[in-house]
Amino acid sequence: MKKQSARTASAARTRNRLLSSAEDLFRSQGFHGTGLDQILKRSRTPKGSLYHYFPGGKNELAIATVRYTAALMKQSMTAMLASNTESAAALEAWIGNNAAMLSDSDFRNGCPLAAITLDIASSQPAIREACAQGFQILLDLLSEHLKVAGFSPARARALATLVFASLEGALILSRAQKSLEPLATIEHELAMLIRSSIKAHA
């Protein structure tokens, strides 16, 4: 039993190394710019192990990476929303976290969900669906938080969509310009919008 548990734990670590390495590379290079050999080298994993866990190769790995990334992003966002009772402050913290990530990577690391979506969503329906589900998880989480803050379900959904669309666009602009100004701008404008909307409904 102990040997079986050790093998299970080792298998989980190997799979997570593959997913974490794929996430890092997709985030900075996109799907097409990342080769399987790069993922194997970074994760210190033999090719046979990759096909053991992901028989469908790179496409199956991409789908699993999207789900893995969405779960991590949900965990991070949940923590920020929980630690900031004010919606605008939570939003500022979350966008600030993205700005720090981008700056620390010298403007190489964007959103892996967006990178995969832009690269292959139009040609790979299964991957597009995984990306859509990943974004939906995050939209639902933010929408629920905004509803608790006092917004109607429709308004909460609209604001959540605006936040994500603004963030993804600002990440692209910031990478292109090598400047955090686009992220700082949306952080200020969105926080101001949310605060004024809450005040108007108070």
C-alpha positions in Angstrom: 0.0 0.0 0.0 2.8 2.4 0.9 4.6 1.6 -2.4 1.4 2.3 -4.3 0.8 5.6 -2.5 4.4 6.6 -3.2 4.0 5.8 -6.9 0.7 7.7 -7.0 2.4 10.7 -5.4 5.3 10.5 -7.8 3.0 10.3 -10.8 1.1 13.4 -9.6 4.3 15.3 -9.2 5.5 14.4 -12.7 2.1 15.4 -14.2 2.1 18.7 -12.3 5.7 19.4 -13.5 4.6 19.0 -17.1 1.6 21.2 -16.6 3.5 23.9 -14.7 6.3 23.9 -17.4 3.7 24.1 -20.2 1.9 26.9 -18.5 5.2 28.9 -18.1 6.2 28.4 -21.7 2.7 29.0 -23.2 2.5 32.2 -21.1 5.6 33.7 -22.6 5.8 32.0 -26.0 2.3 31.0 -27.0 1.2 27.6 -28.1 2.8 27.6 -31.6 6.1 29.0 -30.2 6.5 26.3 -27.7 7.9 22.9 -28.6 7.4 19.6 -26.8 11.1 19.3 -26.3 11.2 22.6 -24.5 8.4 21.4 -22.1 10.2 18.1 -21.5 13.5 19.8 -20.8 12.1 22.3 -18.4 10.0 19.7 -16.6 12.9 17.2 -16.5 10.6 14.6 -17.9 11.2 11.8 -20.5 9.1 11.8 -23.6 7.5 8.5 -22.7 6.1 10.0 -19.5 4.5 12.9 -21.4 2.6 10.5 -23.7 1.7 8.3 -20.8 -0.1 11.2 -19.1 -1.2 12.9 -22.3 -1.7 10.3 -25.1 -3.1 13.0 -27.4 0.3 14.8 -27.3 0.5 18.6 -27.4 -3.2 19.3 -27.9 -4.2 17.2 -24.9 -1.5 18.8 -22.8 -2.8 22.2 -23.8 -6.3 21.4 -22.7 -5.0 20.1 -19.4 -2.8 23.1 -19.0 -5.8 25.4 -19.6 -7.7 23.7 -16.8 -4.7 23.7 -14.5 -4.1 27.4 -15.1 -7.8 28.3 -14.6 -7.7 26.5 -11.3 -4.6 28.4 -10.1 -6.1 31.7 -11.3 -9.3 30.9 -9.5 -7.4 30.1 -6.3 -5.4 33.4 -6.5 -8.5 35.5 -7.3 -10.5 33.8 -4.5 -7.8 34.7 -2.0 -7.7 38.4 -3.2 -11.5 38.7 -3.1 -11.6 37.2 0.4 -8.8 39.5 1.7 -10.4 42.7 0.4 -14.1 43.2 1.4 -14.3 46.2 -0.9 -14.8 45.1 -4.5 -12.7 48.0 -6.0 -9.8 47.3 -3.6 -9.9 43.6 -4.5 -9.8 44.5 -8.2 -6.9 46.9 -7.6 -5.0 44.1 -5.8 -5.7 41.6 -8.6 -4.6 43.9 -11.4 -1.6 44.9 -9.4 -0.6 41.3 -9.0 -0.8 40.9 -12.8 1.3 44.0 -13.2 4.0 42.6 -10.8 4.0 39.3 -12.7 4.5 41.1 -16.0 7.2 43.4 -14.7 9.1 40.5 -13.0 9.2 38.6 -16.3 10.5 41.6 -18.2 7.2 41.8 -20.0 7.4 38.3 -21.3 4.6 36.6 -19.3 1.1 37.3 -20.3 -2.1 35.3 -19.6 -1.7 31.7 -20.7 -5.4 31.3 -21.3 -5.3 34.3 -23.7 -2.1 33.1 -25.4 -3.6 29.7 -26.2 -6.9 31.1 -27.2 -5.3 33.6 -29.7 -3.0 30.9 -31.1 -5.3 27.9 -31.8 -8.8 28.4 -30.6 -10.1 29.0 -34.1 -8.7 25.7 -35.4 -9.0 23.4 -32.4 -12.6 23.3 -31.1 -11.7 21.1 -28.0 -9.0 23.6 -27.0 -11.3 26.6 -27.6 -14.0 25.0 -25.4 -11.4 24.4 -22.6 -10.4 28.1 -22.9 -14.0 29.2 -22.8 -14.7 27.1 -19.7 -11.5 28.5 -18.0 -12.6 32.1 -18.6 -16.1 31.2 -17.5 -14.9 29.9 -14.2 -13.2 33.3 -13.5 -16.1 35.3 -14.8 -18.5 33.5 -12.6 -16.3 34.0 -9.5 -16.0 37.7 -10.1 -19.7 38.1 -10.9 -20.6 36.3 -7.6 -18.4 38.7 -5.7 -20.0 41.7 -7.4 -23.5 40.4 -6.7 -22.6 40.2 -3.0 -21.4 43.8 -3.2 -24.9 44.8 -4.2 -24.9 44.7 -8.0 -27.8 43.0 -9.9 -26.9 39.7 -11.6 -27.0 41.3 -15.0 -24.8 44.3 -13.9 -22.4 42.0 -12.1 -21.9 39.9 -15.2 -21.5 43.0 -17.4 -18.9 44.5 -15.0 -17.0 41.1 -14.7 -16.8 40.9 -18.5 -15.6 44.5 -18.7 -12.9 43.7 -16.2 -11.6 40.7 -18.0 -11.7 42.2 -21.4 -9.9 45.3 -20.1 -7.2 43.2 -18.3 -6.5 41.0 -21.3 -6.2 44.0 -23.6 -4.0 45.9 -21.1 -1.7 42.9 -20.8 -1.2 42.9 -24.5 -0.6 46.7 -24.7 1.8 46.6 -21.7 3.8 43.8 -23.4 3.9 45.7 -26.7 4.9 49.0 -25.1 7.1 47.5 -22.3 5.2 49.7 -19.9 2.9 49.1 -17.0 0.9 52.3 -17.9 -2.0 50.4 -19.6 -2.5 48.2 -16.5 -2.3 51.2 -14.2 -4.9 53.0 -16.3 -7.4 50.2 -16.3 -6.8 49.6 -12.5 -7.7 53.3 -11.8 -10.6 53.5 -14.2 -12.3 50.2 -13.3 -11.9 50.9 -9.6 -13.4 54.3 -10.0 -16.3 52.9 -12.0 -17.0 50.2 -9.4 -16.9 52.7 -6.5 -19.1 55.2 -8.3 -21.6 52.5 -9.2 -21.8 51.2 -5.6 -22.2 54.8 -4.3 -25.0 55.5 -6.8 -26.9 52.4 -5.6 -26.3 53.1 -1.9 
